[in-house]
Amino acid sequence: WENSGVAPCYKDFIPAIRLISGNREEIMPVHDVNLKSWLPGDIVLDDAVFVPLDLPAGTYDVQIGLVDRLKFKPRINLAIEGKVDGGWYQMGKIKITEQKD
């Protein structure tokens, strides 16, 4: 992530990743991030993302957004292409497969 604006975010929003396929949606927020401290310039967020164990196998759209902490709804327009419904940004796709024992 890079804050390419002119100021930090003044609201208490957090980055989130959304996996969506058909009517299945899984939002994975990153709670331990303080966007208010992100000044213009390069900021790197390097964190693990854990896919829920009960997520069915299939191909999912991978989307990102800066969301509120209560409802996990995107609240910030990003300076990138790929905006889709609800303010999320399409990053690509991922295929989830069943783990064989």
TIKEKE-713562 format. One record per residue: residue in three letters; x, y, z of N, C-alpha, C in turn. Coordinates in nm, 4 decimals. Each point is the difference from the previous one (the first is absolute). Layout:
residues N
{'ALA', {X, Y, Z}, {X, Y, Z}, {X, Y, Z}};
...
//
This chain:
residues 101
{'TRP', {0.0838, -0.1173, 0.0000}, {-0.0838, 0.1173, 0.0000}, {0.0880, 0.1232, 0.0000}};
{'GLU', {-0.0464, 0.1045, -0.0673}, {0.0701, 0.1283, 0.0010}, {-0.1024, 0.1110, 0.0135}};
{'ASN', {0.0230, 0.0920, 0.0924}, {-0.0836, 0.1183, 0.0107}, {0.0535, 0.0997, -0.1022}};
{'SER', {-0.0697, 0.0119, -0.1136}, {0.0453, 0.0919, -0.1050}, {-0.0738, 0.1330, 0.0068}};
{'GLY', {-0.0685, 0.0247, 0.1109}, {-0.0706, 0.1261, 0.0190}, {0.0895, 0.1048, 0.0631}};
{'VAL', {-0.0625, 0.0951, 0.0685}, {0.0754, 0.1098, 0.0597}, {-0.0100, 0.0012, 0.1524}};
{'ALA', {-0.0732, -0.0964, 0.0560}, {-0.0174, -0.0035, 0.1456}, {-0.0313, -0.1435, 0.0425}};
{'PRO', {0.0153, -0.0279, 0.1293}, {-0.0416, -0.1323, 0.0477}, {-0.1521, -0.0085, 0.0049}};
{'CYS', {-0.0511, -0.1180, 0.0183}, {-0.1435, -0.0207, 0.0176}, {-0.0390, 0.0516, 0.1379}};
{'TYR', {-0.1072, 0.0768, 0.0087}, {-0.0406, 0.0569, 0.1278}, {-0.0994, -0.0888, 0.0749}};
{'LYS', {-0.0529, -0.0991, -0.0657}, {-0.0967, -0.0908, 0.0616}, {0.0682, -0.1319, 0.0362}};
{'ASP', {-0.0631, -0.0752, 0.0868}, {0.0573, -0.1248, 0.0499}, {-0.0418, -0.1185, -0.0878}};
{'PHE', {0.0448, -0.0003, -0.1257}, {-0.0306, -0.1079, -0.0923}, {0.1143, -0.1011, -0.0012}};
{'ILE', {-0.0268, -0.1175, -0.0557}, {0.1008, -0.1052, -0.0065}, {-0.0012, -0.0642, -0.1382}};
{'PRO', {0.1132, -0.0551, -0.0436}, {0.0017, -0.0735, -0.1264}, {-0.0720, -0.1341, 0.0174}};
{'ALA', {-0.0592, -0.0474, -0.1086}, {-0.0659, -0.1303, 0.0028}, {0.0112, -0.0657, -0.1369}};
{'ILE', {-0.0045, -0.1319, 0.0020}, {-0.0040, -0.0799, -0.1223}, {-0.1353, -0.0701, -0.0031}};
{'ARG', {-0.0620, 0.0006, -0.1173}, {-0.1277, -0.0700, -0.0165}, {0.0166, -0.1084, -0.1044}};
{'LEU', {-0.0437, -0.1211, 0.0345}, {-0.0087, -0.1100, -0.0958}, {-0.1477, -0.0187, -0.0306}};
{'ILE', {-0.0336, -0.0041, -0.1296}, {-0.1405, -0.0099, -0.0373}, {-0.0156, -0.0948, -0.1187}};
{'SER', {-0.0987, -0.0871, 0.0108}, {-0.0316, -0.0953, -0.1065}, {-0.1489, -0.0310, 0.0079}};
{'GLY', {-0.0730, 0.0376, -0.1036}, {-0.1451, -0.0205, 0.0040}, {-0.0596, 0.0779, 0.1150}};
{'ASN', {-0.0729, -0.0703, 0.0880}, {-0.0587, 0.0690, 0.1155}, {0.0819, -0.0196, 0.1277}};
{'ARG', {0.1187, -0.0564, -0.0127}, {0.0903, -0.0166, 0.1156}, {0.0965, 0.1174, 0.0061}};
{'GLU', {0.0084, 0.0634, 0.1168}, {0.0900, 0.1131, 0.0214}, {0.0714, -0.0191, 0.1324}};
{'GLU', {0.1300, 0.0206, -0.0010}, {0.0798, -0.0079, 0.1227}, {0.0865, 0.1255, 0.0072}};
{'ILE', {-0.0169, 0.0791, 0.1066}, {0.0787, 0.1217, 0.0189}, {0.1005, -0.0252, 0.1112}};
{'MET', {0.1274, 0.0294, -0.0311}, {0.1080, -0.0222, 0.0953}, {0.0664, 0.1343, 0.0314}};
{'PRO', {-0.0423, 0.0658, 0.1095}, {0.0580, 0.1294, 0.0366}, {0.1359, -0.0147, 0.0667}};
{'VAL', {0.0820, 0.1043, -0.0123}, {0.1311, 0.0056, 0.0662}, {-0.0148, 0.1002, 0.1148}};
{'HIS', {-0.0281, -0.0508, 0.1202}, {-0.0360, 0.0858, 0.1131}, {0.1164, 0.0753, 0.0623}};
{'ASP', {0.1202, -0.0501, -0.0126}, {0.1122, 0.0604, 0.0726}, {0.0756, 0.1044, -0.0823}};
{'VAL', {-0.0729, 0.0750, -0.0837}, {0.0599, 0.1033, -0.0846}, {-0.0597, 0.1354, 0.0377}};
{'ASN', {0.0844, 0.1029, 0.0093}, {-0.0452, 0.1348, 0.0306}, {0.0205, 0.0885, -0.1224}};
{'LEU', {-0.1052, 0.0149, -0.0818}, {0.0106, 0.0821, -0.1212}, {0.0280, 0.1465, 0.0301}};
{'LYS', {-0.0375, 0.0455, 0.1180}, {0.0230, 0.1402, 0.0354}, {0.1484, 0.0344, 0.0030}};
{'SER', {0.0852, -0.1009, 0.0137}, {0.1445, 0.0250, 0.0045}, {0.0653, -0.0131, -0.1376}};
{'TRP', {-0.0763, -0.0377, -0.1021}, {0.0556, -0.0167, -0.1350}, {0.0088, 0.1356, -0.0692}};
{'LEU', {0.1190, 0.0548, -0.0057}, {0.0214, 0.1282, -0.0681}, {0.0222, -0.0248, -0.1484}};
{'PRO', {-0.0143, 0.1044, -0.0824}, {0.0271, -0.0177, -0.1431}, {0.1400, -0.0567, -0.0234}};
{'GLY', {0.0088, -0.0941, -0.0911}, {0.1262, -0.0687, -0.0284}, {-0.0196, -0.1503, 0.0096}};
{'ASP', {0.1063, -0.0724, -0.0048}, {-0.0091, -0.1455, 0.0008}, {-0.0284, -0.0541, 0.1400}};
{'ILE', {-0.1021, -0.0791, 0.0075}, {-0.0329, -0.0742, 0.1210}, {-0.0234, -0.1434, -0.0435}};
{'VAL', {0.0633, -0.0937, 0.0643}, {-0.0143, -0.1403, -0.0378}, {-0.0757, -0.0722, 0.1096}};
{'LEU', {-0.1002, -0.0748, -0.0412}, {-0.0720, -0.0864, 0.0921}, {0.0318, -0.1434, -0.0394}};
{'ASP', {0.0696, -0.0695, 0.0859}, {0.0414, -0.1375, -0.0263}, {-0.0580, -0.0853, 0.1119}};
{'ASP', {-0.1078, -0.0707, -0.0298}, {-0.0693, -0.0750, 0.1028}, {-0.0547, -0.1283, -0.0607}};
{'ALA', {-0.0145, -0.1024, 0.0805}, {-0.0578, -0.1258, -0.0464}, {-0.1515, 0.0133, -0.0096}};
{'VAL', {-0.0557, -0.0696, -0.0963}, {-0.1452, -0.0065, -0.0162}, {-0.0390, -0.1459, 0.0151}};
{'PHE', {-0.0888, -0.0267, 0.0936}, {-0.0438, -0.1365, 0.0244}, {-0.1396, -0.0196, -0.0566}};
{'VAL', {-0.0120, -0.0965, -0.0886}, {-0.1288, -0.0324, -0.0607}, {-0.0763, -0.0882, 0.0981}};
{'PRO', {-0.1272, 0.0309, 0.0270}, {-0.0769, -0.0815, 0.0940}, {-0.0052, -0.1469, -0.0436}};
{'LEU', {0.0088, -0.0906, 0.0967}, {-0.0001, -0.1432, -0.0295}, {-0.1294, -0.0464, -0.0657}};
{'ASP', {-0.1116, 0.0687, 0.0278}, {-0.1286, -0.0423, -0.0554}, {-0.0316, 0.0645, -0.1356}};
{'LEU', {0.0961, 0.0705, -0.0583}, {-0.0224, 0.0617, -0.1302}, {-0.0065, -0.1093, -0.1066}};
{'PRO', {-0.1125, -0.0105, -0.0717}, {-0.0124, -0.1059, -0.1008}, {0.1029, 0.0152, -0.1124}};
{'ALA', {0.0394, -0.1130, -0.0566}, {0.0912, 0.0020, -0.1147}, {-0.0664, 0.0748, -0.1149}};
{'GLY', {0.0831, 0.0665, -0.0801}, {-0.0508, 0.0738, -0.1155}, {0.0923, 0.1139, -0.0361}};
{'THR', {-0.0380, 0.0736, -0.1033}, {0.0752, 0.1165, -0.0444}, {-0.0664, 0.1251, 0.0562}};
{'TYR', {0.0806, 0.0848, 0.0629}, {-0.0503, 0.1198, 0.0656}, {0.0654, 0.1249, -0.0583}};
{'ASP', {-0.0781, 0.1078, -0.0095}, {0.0566, 0.1309, -0.0295}, {0.0693, 0.0486, 0.1259}};
{'VAL', {0.1197, 0.0577, -0.0160}, {0.0741, 0.0590, 0.1112}, {-0.0139, 0.1512, -0.0129}};
{'GLN', {-0.0560, 0.0625, 0.1031}, {-0.0236, 0.1439, -0.0032}, {0.0542, 0.0625, 0.1279}};
{'ILE', {0.0354, 0.1276, -0.0086}, {0.0507, 0.0724, 0.1169}, {-0.0825, 0.1260, 0.0220}};
{'GLY', {0.0082, 0.0516, 0.1215}, {-0.0669, 0.1255, 0.0322}, {0.0485, 0.0512, 0.1341}};
{'LEU', {-0.0242, 0.1268, 0.0248}, {0.0222, 0.0595, 0.1318}, {-0.1379, 0.0135, 0.0624}};
{'VAL', {-0.0234, -0.0740, 0.1067}, {-0.1348, -0.0182, 0.0526}, {-0.0145, 0.0565, 0.1412}};
{'ASP', {-0.1271, 0.0204, 0.0405}, {-0.0263, 0.0381, 0.1384}, {0.0123, -0.1242, 0.0882}};
{'ARG', {0.0254, 0.0213, 0.1277}, {0.0275, -0.1105, 0.0923}, {-0.1247, -0.0744, 0.0465}};
{'LEU', {-0.1183, 0.0528, -0.0246}, {-0.1218, -0.0649, 0.0490}, {-0.0672, -0.0883, -0.1040}};
{'LYS', {-0.0233, 0.0552, -0.1179}, {-0.0737, -0.0740, -0.1034}, {0.0890, -0.0500, -0.1129}};
{'PHE', {0.1282, 0.0363, 0.0033}, {0.0966, -0.0376, -0.1029}, {-0.0474, 0.0421, -0.1400}};
{'LYS', {-0.0516, 0.1212, -0.0112}, {-0.0415, 0.0569, -0.1277}, {0.1064, 0.0986, -0.0461}};
{'PRO', {0.0386, -0.0040, -0.1286}, {0.1001, 0.0952, -0.0506}, {-0.0459, 0.1440, 0.0177}};
{'ARG', {0.0929, 0.0852, 0.0464}, {-0.0322, 0.1409, 0.0264}, {0.0924, 0.0977, -0.0704}};
{'ILE', {0.1057, -0.0486, -0.0656}, {0.0986, 0.0869, -0.0638}, {0.0133, -0.0380, -0.1472}};
{'ASN', {-0.0015, 0.1002, -0.0870}, {0.0317, -0.0239, -0.1404}, {0.1513, -0.0079, -0.0147}};
{'LEU', {0.0467, -0.1062, -0.0633}, {0.1433, -0.0182, -0.0199}, {0.0413, 0.0564, -0.1353}};
{'ALA', {0.1252, 0.0396, -0.0113}, {0.0518, 0.0581, -0.1242}, {0.0539, -0.1108, -0.0907}};
{'ILE', {-0.0854, -0.1011, -0.0230}, {0.0365, -0.1121, -0.0867}, {-0.1205, -0.0352, -0.0873}};
{'GLU', {0.0255, -0.0777, -0.1036}, {-0.1088, -0.0482, -0.0847}, {-0.0582, -0.1271, 0.0596}};
{'GLY', {-0.1164, -0.0393, -0.0500}, {-0.0589, -0.1270, 0.0385}, {-0.1131, 0.0094, 0.1000}};
{'LYS', {-0.0563, 0.1201, 0.0206}, {-0.1082, 0.0142, 0.0968}, {-0.1228, -0.0769, -0.0482}};
{'VAL', {-0.0563, -0.0785, 0.0903}, {-0.1199, -0.0780, -0.0294}, {-0.1093, 0.0369, 0.0995}};
{'ASP', {-0.1064, -0.0759, 0.0014}, {-0.1154, 0.0295, 0.0840}, {0.0373, 0.0233, 0.1466}};
{'GLY', {-0.0637, 0.0957, 0.0591}, {0.0187, 0.0254, 0.1422}, {0.1302, 0.0652, 0.0403}};
{'GLY', {0.0845, 0.0385, -0.0951}, {0.1245, 0.0682, 0.0334}, {0.1200, -0.0910, 0.0172}};
{'TRP', {-0.0141, -0.1290, -0.0291}, {0.1132, -0.0922, 0.0023}, {0.0790, 0.0139, -0.1287}};
{'TYR', {0.1261, -0.0440, 0.0001}, {0.0870, 0.0071, -0.1169}, {0.0486, -0.1402, -0.0352}};
{'GLN', {-0.0254, -0.0395, -0.1236}, {0.0368, -0.1331, -0.0485}, {0.1510, -0.0100, -0.0196}};
{'MET', {0.0602, -0.1020, 0.0627}, {0.1438, -0.0225, -0.0106}, {0.0336, -0.1221, -0.0840}};
{'GLY', {-0.0933, -0.0912, -0.0136}, {0.0252, -0.1229, -0.0747}, {-0.0910, -0.1101, 0.0492}};
{'LYS', {0.0427, -0.1228, -0.0224}, {-0.0764, -0.1173, 0.0407}, {0.0911, -0.0971, 0.0735}};
{'ILE', {-0.0621, -0.0850, 0.0809}, {0.0722, -0.1046, 0.0710}, {-0.0847, -0.1266, -0.0036}};
{'LYS', {0.0674, -0.1118, -0.0132}, {-0.0701, -0.1288, -0.0003}, {0.0242, -0.0689, 0.1341}};
{'ILE', {-0.1066, -0.0287, 0.0711}, {0.0059, -0.0700, 0.1272}, {-0.0313, -0.1470, -0.0278}};
{'THR', {0.0861, -0.0881, 0.0452}, {-0.0208, -0.1429, -0.0199}, {-0.0137, -0.0696, 0.1344}};
{'GLU', {-0.0596, -0.1182, -0.0010}, {-0.0135, -0.0774, 0.1226}, {0.1349, -0.0594, 0.0375}};
{'GLN', {0.0259, -0.0010, 0.1290}, {0.1235, -0.0590, 0.0490}, {-0.0224, -0.1508, 0.0139}};
{'LYS', {0.0903, -0.0771, -0.0566}, {-0.0061, -0.1463, 0.0088}, {0.0869, -0.0446, 0.1167}};
{'ASP', {-0.0548, -0.0902, 0.0824}, {0.0776, -0.0539, 0.1120}, {0.0922, -0.1104, -0.0429}};
//
